[in-house]
Amino acid sequence: PMRSAWDMLQRMDAGSCEFQAGIHIQLMAGGFRAFYDYVNMFGEDSTALASVSSLASDVMACKRKELPCYFRSAVAGCLGLHRGRGVQAHEPLQVLCSTMERSLQDGGFAEKGLHHEVLWAMCEVFEGCHGCGPWRETVKGISGRAVRQWQSEQSEDAKHIVQYARQLLEMCSA
């Protein structure tokens, strides 16, 4: 159902069906969150995870500006289900890193929730792994920029961003 909703959203003209697009985005964000909860409660279904990861990759590659931060955050959080796979989770890591790089490049100060979710998901992917392998320099660069951007802010999200970024920097040192 989420793939069908995404395909329909892609066919809509930007702006002409704003209300309808907003409903699809809200339902899909809920779908990504529900899928995450389902896997955490009942265990992983590798076929479903591969399907959702493929959809996440398509969503995050989309250049449409109207994809809200909460939606992209839900998608990024779902990629954290690749817990402990490290460098074997190439596509999810590619999506997470490119999403974070694009957001940081654009300033990203309005996307605090997205930064929190992406860095958390990256920590999940590398959980229990020894280092970041070929992702070391990319992860190190993203994490360093995130620490510099958010370390002076005192909100809970900013504190978590800095915590996850430092955790990733530590993983890069391993």
Phi, psi and chi 1 to 4 in degrees:
 res  aa     phi    psi   chi1   chi2   chi3   chi4
   1 PRO       -  -36.5  -17.2   22.6      -      -
   2 MET   -68.7  -36.9  -70.8 -167.0  -50.4      -
   3 ARG   -63.6  -42.6  174.2   57.9   75.1 -179.8
   4 SER   -63.1  -42.0  -63.2      -      -      -
   5 ALA   -63.3  -40.6      -      -      -      -
   6 TRP   -65.5  -43.9  176.8 -111.3      -      -
   7 ASP   -60.2  -41.5  -69.7  -16.0      -      -
   8 MET   -65.7  -42.2 -174.3  177.0  -64.7      -
   9 LEU   -61.4  -39.3 -175.3   63.7      -      -
  10 GLN   -64.7  -30.3  -69.6  -65.3   93.2      -
  11 ARG   -80.4  -16.4  -72.8 -169.7  -61.4  -89.7
  12 MET   -73.4  142.9  -69.2 -180.0 -172.9      -
  13 ASP   -69.7  137.6  -70.9  -23.1      -      -
  14 ALA   -60.1  123.2      -      -      -      -
  15 GLY    87.5  -30.1      -      -      -      -
  16 SER   -72.4  -27.8   66.9      -      -      -
  17 CYS  -124.7   45.4  -56.8      -      -      -
  18 GLU   -55.3  -44.8 -168.4  172.9  -42.4      -
  19 PHE   -63.0  -47.6  176.9   74.4      -      -
  20 GLN   -63.7  -41.2 -155.0  172.8   16.6      -
  21 ALA   -62.9  -41.1      -      -      -      -
  22 GLY   -60.5  -40.1      -      -      -      -
  23 ILE   -65.2  -44.8  -70.1  171.9      -      -
  24 HIS   -59.8  -43.7  -83.2   60.3      -      -
  25 ILE   -63.4  -43.9  -72.2  169.6      -      -
  26 GLN   -62.9  -42.7  -73.0  177.4   -2.5      -
  27 LEU   -66.2  -40.1  -69.5  172.1      -      -
  28 MET   -67.6  -39.7  -73.4  177.9   63.7      -
  29 ALA   -60.0  -44.3      -      -      -      -
  30 GLY   -62.0  -37.8      -      -      -      -
  31 GLY   -64.4  -42.4      -      -      -      -
  32 PHE   -64.1  -42.8  -83.5  104.8      -      -
  33 ARG   -64.7  -42.3  -65.5  -77.3 -173.7 -149.7
  34 ALA   -65.0  -40.4      -      -      -      -
  35 PHE   -61.5  -42.9 -179.0   76.2      -      -
  36 TYR   -58.7  -48.3  178.4   85.9      -      -
  37 ASP   -62.7  -40.7  -70.5  -18.1      -      -
  38 TYR   -59.8  -48.2  174.1   84.2      -      -
  39 VAL   -63.9  -40.1  169.3      -      -      -
  40 ASN   -66.3  -30.1  -84.9  -30.3      -      -
  41 MET   -83.8  -41.9  -71.1  174.4   80.4      -
  42 PHE  -112.9   -3.4  -60.1  109.7      -      -
  43 GLY    97.5  165.0      -      -      -      -
  44 GLU   -78.0  139.1 -178.1 -177.7  -45.0      -
  45 ASP  -115.5  104.5  172.8  -18.7      -      -
  46 SER   -60.6  -33.9   58.4      -      -      -
  47 THR   -67.3  -45.6  -56.7      -      -      -
  48 ALA   -65.5  -40.7      -      -      -      -
  49 LEU   -63.3  -40.9 -176.8   56.7      -      -
  50 ALA   -63.4  -40.8      -      -      -      -
  51 SER   -65.4  -45.3  176.5      -      -      -
  52 VAL   -68.0  -36.5  168.5      -      -      -
  53 SER   -65.2  -39.1  -67.0      -      -      -
  54 SER   -63.9  -43.5  172.3      -      -      -
  55 LEU   -62.6  -42.9  175.1   58.4      -      -
  56 ALA   -59.7  -40.6      -      -      -      -
  57 SER   -61.7  -44.5 -179.7      -      -      -
  58 ASP   -63.6  -42.9  -68.6  -10.4      -      -
  59 VAL   -63.1  -49.1  167.1      -      -      -
  60 MET   -71.4  -21.4  -65.1  -56.1 -127.9      -
  61 ALA   -79.6  -15.0      -      -      -      -
  62 CYS   -65.6  136.8  179.2      -      -      -
  63 LYS   -96.6    4.2  -57.4  -75.9 -168.9 -103.5
  64 ARG   -63.2  126.0  -71.2  178.3   71.8  161.9
  65 LYS   -71.7  -21.1  -69.4  -72.2 -173.6 -171.3
  66 GLU   -82.9    4.1   67.8  -90.6   12.6      -
  67 LEU   -75.4  110.3  -67.5  178.6      -      -
  68 PRO   -69.8  158.9   16.4  -20.3      -      -
  69 CYS   -57.9  -42.3 -176.8      -      -      -
  70 TYR   -61.8  -33.5   75.4   86.4      -      -
  71 PHE   -71.1  -48.8  174.8   60.8      -      -
  72 ARG   -64.0  -31.6  -70.0  178.4  -67.9  131.5
  73 SER   -65.2  -41.9  -64.7      -      -      -
  74 ALA   -63.4  -40.3      -      -      -      -
  75 VAL   -64.6  -46.7  174.4      -      -      -
  76 ALA   -61.3  -42.8      -      -      -      -
  77 GLY   -60.7  -36.5      -      -      -      -
  78 CYS   -63.8  -30.9 -151.3      -      -      -
  79 LEU   -71.1  -16.4  -67.0  174.3      -      -
  80 GLY   -65.8  -11.0      -      -      -      -
  81 LEU   -68.0   -9.8  -71.1  168.7      -      -
  82 HIS   -84.2   33.9  -69.3  -85.9      -      -
  83 ARG   -50.3  126.4 -170.1  175.4  -66.5  118.4
  84 GLY    76.2    4.4      -      -      -      -
  85 ARG   -85.0  -17.2  -70.5 -161.4  171.4   92.9
  86 GLY    51.7 -133.4      -      -      -      -
  87 VAL   -64.5  -15.9  -63.3      -      -      -
  88 GLN   -70.5  -17.9  -65.5  174.0  -16.4      -
  89 ALA   -92.7   55.8      -      -      -      -
  90 HIS   -58.0  -53.3  178.9   76.8      -      -
  91 GLU   -62.6  -47.8 -175.3  178.6   16.7      -
  92 PRO   -59.9  -39.3  -26.0   34.9      -      -
  93 LEU   -65.6  -38.4  -75.9  169.2      -      -
  94 GLN   -61.0  -44.5 -177.5   65.6   44.3      -
  95 VAL   -64.5  -47.7  170.2      -      -      -
  96 LEU   -63.3  -45.9  -68.2  166.7      -      -
  97 CYS   -65.7  -44.6  -71.5      -      -      -
  98 SER   -67.8  -35.4   63.4      -      -      -
  99 THR   -62.9  -46.3  -62.2      -      -      -
 100 MET   -68.0  -42.6 -169.4   68.7  175.5      -
 101 GLU   -61.2  -43.5  -75.1  174.5  -26.2      -
 102 ARG   -63.3  -42.7 -167.1  171.8  -21.9  146.5
 103 SER   -66.7  -43.4 -179.5      -      -      -
 104 LEU   -65.5  -36.8  -73.8  166.9      -      -
 105 GLN   -64.6  -36.3 -170.6  174.7   17.5      -
 106 ASP   -83.3    7.7  -66.6  -16.9      -      -
 107 GLY   102.8  -52.9      -      -      -      -
 108 GLY    65.4    5.1      -      -      -      -
 109 PHE   -68.4  -22.7  -77.0  101.1      -      -
 110 ALA   -85.8   -2.6      -      -      -      -
 111 GLU  -114.8   40.3  -61.5 -167.6  -41.0      -
 112 LYS   -57.2  -43.4 -167.7 -177.7  -34.9  175.1
 113 GLY   -63.0  -37.3      -      -      -      -
 114 LEU   -66.4  -44.9  176.5   64.4      -      -
 115 HIS   -60.5  -43.1  -67.2 -171.1      -      -
 116 HIS   -57.6  -49.6  177.0  167.7      -      -
 117 GLU   -67.2  -42.7 -156.2   78.0   44.5      -
 118 VAL   -64.8  -47.3  167.3      -      -      -
 119 LEU   -66.5  -37.6  -68.1  170.9      -      -
 120 TRP   -61.1  -46.5  170.5   84.2      -      -
 121 ALA   -62.3  -38.6      -      -      -      -
 122 MET   -65.3  -40.2  -70.6  171.3   69.0      -
 123 CYS   -60.7  -40.6  -75.4      -      -      -
 124 GLU   -62.9  -45.2  -70.7  -68.6  -65.3      -
 125 VAL   -60.7  -40.0  170.2      -      -      -
 126 PHE   -91.5    3.1  -73.3  113.3      -      -
 127 GLU   -56.7  128.8 -179.9 -177.4  -75.9      -
 128 GLY    76.3    0.8      -      -      -      -
 129 CYS   -90.9  154.7  -63.2      -      -      -
 130 HIS   -95.7   95.2 -174.3   69.6      -      -
 131 GLY    82.8 -178.6      -      -      -      -
 132 CYS  -112.4    6.4  -61.4      -      -      -
 133 GLY    54.0 -136.4      -      -      -      -
 134 PRO   -67.1  -10.2   21.5  -29.6      -      -
 135 TRP   -86.9   -2.7  -67.6   95.1      -      -
 136 ARG   -50.7  -55.5 -178.5 -179.1 -177.9  -85.0
 137 GLU   -66.0  -40.4  -68.6  -54.5  -45.3      -
 138 THR   -64.1  -49.1  -57.5      -      -      -
 139 VAL   -63.8  -41.0  170.7      -      -      -
 140 LYS   -62.3  -44.0 -171.3  175.6  173.0 -177.1
 141 GLY   -63.9  -46.6      -      -      -      -
 142 ILE   -62.8  -46.2  -71.5  168.3      -      -
 143 SER   -65.5  -43.0  -60.7      -      -      -
 144 GLY   -61.1  -43.3      -      -      -      -
 145 ARG   -65.5  -37.9  -73.6  174.8   30.6 -146.0
 146 ALA   -65.5  -42.1      -      -      -      -
 147 VAL   -60.8  -48.3  168.0      -      -      -
 148 ARG   -60.9  -38.9  -73.5 -170.6  -61.0  -80.7
 149 GLN   -71.6  -36.4  179.7  167.9  -39.0      -
 150 TRP  -110.8   -7.9  -64.7  107.5      -      -
 151 GLN   -64.8  -24.7   67.0 -173.6  -14.0      -
 152 SER   -88.0  -11.6   62.7      -      -      -
 153 GLU   -86.7  144.6 -172.0  173.8  -43.3      -
 154 GLN  -105.6    7.9  -64.9  -58.0  -50.0      -
 155 SER   -69.6  159.8   71.9      -      -      -
 156 GLU   -61.1  -43.3  -74.5  -57.5  -51.6      -
 157 ASP   -59.0  -46.0  -97.3  -20.0      -      -
 158 ALA   -62.3  -40.7      -      -      -      -
 159 LYS   -62.2  -40.9  -71.3  176.7 -174.7  176.4
 160 HIS   -67.8  -39.2  -78.0  107.6      -      -
 161 ILE   -58.1  -48.7  -70.2  167.4      -      -
 162 VAL   -64.3  -41.1  171.0      -      -      -
 163 GLN   -60.4  -49.0  172.4 -167.3  -17.6      -
 164 TYR   -67.1  -39.1  -64.6  135.8      -      -
 165 ALA   -63.8  -42.4      -      -      -      -
 166 ARG   -66.9  -36.2  -73.1 -172.1  173.0  142.4
 167 GLN   -61.4  -42.4 -169.1  175.4  -23.1      -
 168 LEU   -66.9  -39.2  -73.0  163.9      -      -
 169 LEU   -61.4  -38.6  -74.3  168.3      -      -
 170 GLU   -65.0  -41.3 -165.3  173.9  -61.4      -
 171 MET   -62.5  -35.6  -70.7  176.6 -171.4      -
 172 CYS   -67.8  -23.7  -72.3      -      -      -
 173 SER   -81.6  -16.2  -50.7      -      -      -
 174 ALA   -71.2      -      -      -      -      -
